[in-house]
Amino acid sequence: MITPEQAKRAKLYVQLNMGFQIVLIGMHLLGVLSLLSNVTKLMNEAPRMPFEDNVFVGEMIGTGLSALWIFAGFVWLPVNAWGLSKGKPWALTSTRIYWIGSLITCCCTPFGIFGLWSLSRPGVAEELGR
């Protein structure tokens, strides 16, 4: 059983996570602009020496993985924010997975650390109907 103070904090943690998810939609939008800039730069560079072709392949792989994360955020973040706002139990797991992904990709690491920490606090699972 959680105390009324823990319940109050749990509600705040859920609201903060929801707010961070909404803010990060904007960060993903900036990521699209960066991605477009990087792809344009890669496509407009002069032909390279054979050794540098491996670098080009690495840049393309990195750009592709970044694109995957950026575009996934456009779908995932609004769904998570909606789920958190409606108290959906699945939103807890989905948001935790997003925060783990943000740590792996080094995308807004402080948000990811706080998100994982705050979602593990007493009362958060109960706040989301678990």
N, C-alpha and C positions, 0 to 999 in steps of 0.2 A: 504494500500500500504506500502511496506517495503522499507527502504532506501538501497542504495548499500552496506553500511557498515553492515547492518543487514543481507543482502543476503550473504555477504562474511563470516560472523560469522556462519550463518546457514549451509553453505557448510562445514565449519570446524567442526561444531558439528556433522553433519552426518558422516563425515570421521572419527572422533574420536570414535563415536559409532560403526562404522564398524570395526575399529581397535580393540576396546575392545572386540567385539564379536569374532574376530579371536583369540585374546589372550586367551579368556576364553575357547576356544576349547581345548587348552593345559591344562587348569585347570581341565576341565572335564576328560581329559585323566589321570591326576594325581588322580582324584577321583576314576577312575576305579581301579587303583593300590591300593588305600586305601581300596576300597570296597572288592577287592579280599583278601587283608590282613585280614580285619575284618571277612569275611565269613570263611576263613581258621581258624582263632582263635576261632570263635564260634563253629565250627564243631569239633575242636580238644580238646575242654575243657572236663574235667572229668564230669561225671554225677553230677547233682546238687540236693540240698535238695528241698522239695516241694515249700517252700517260694521263692527260687531262680528261680524256673521255670517261675514265672511271670516276673522276670527280663529278662530271656532268651526270652520270647515272646516279651517283649518290645524292646529288642535289635534287634530281627528279624524284627519287624515292622519298627523300625528306619532304619535298613539296607535296607529294601525293598523300603521305601520312598526315601532314598538317591539314591538307584540304579535307580529308576524311573527318578529322576531329572538328574542324571548323563547321562543316556542314551538318555533322551530327548534332552539334550544339544548337543549331537553329530549330531542330525538331525536338530534341530531348529537353532542353531547358524550359520552354514554355509548358510542355507536358508535366515536367516535375513541379514547376511553380503552381500550375493549376491543381495538381494532386495534393500538394502541401496545403494550398488554400482551402481545399475541400475536405482535408483530413483523411485522405485515402491511405489505407495501410500500405499499399504497394509503393507509395511515394517515398517512404522511408528507405526502402531497399534501393529503389531507382536513384535517389539522390545520393546515397552512399556510393553507389557504383560510379556515378558521375564524378564525385569528389576524388575517388581513387584514380579514375582516369585523368583528372586534372593534375594529380600529383605525378603520375607516370609521364605525362606530357610536359610537365613543368609549366603548366598554364595556370597562372594565378595561384601559386602554391600556398600563400597565406590563407586564401579563401578555402582551399581544400583541407588544410590542417584544421582550421576553425570548424568547417562543416562537419568533418568526421568526428571531431571532439564533441561538438555541441549535439550532434545526433545520437551520441552514446550516453548522454546525461539521463539521470532518472526522470521518468515521466514523459519523455519524448515519444516513446512507443505507444504509451497510453493515449497521448494527445492525438496520435494518428490512428486511433482505433484498433490498436493491437492488443 
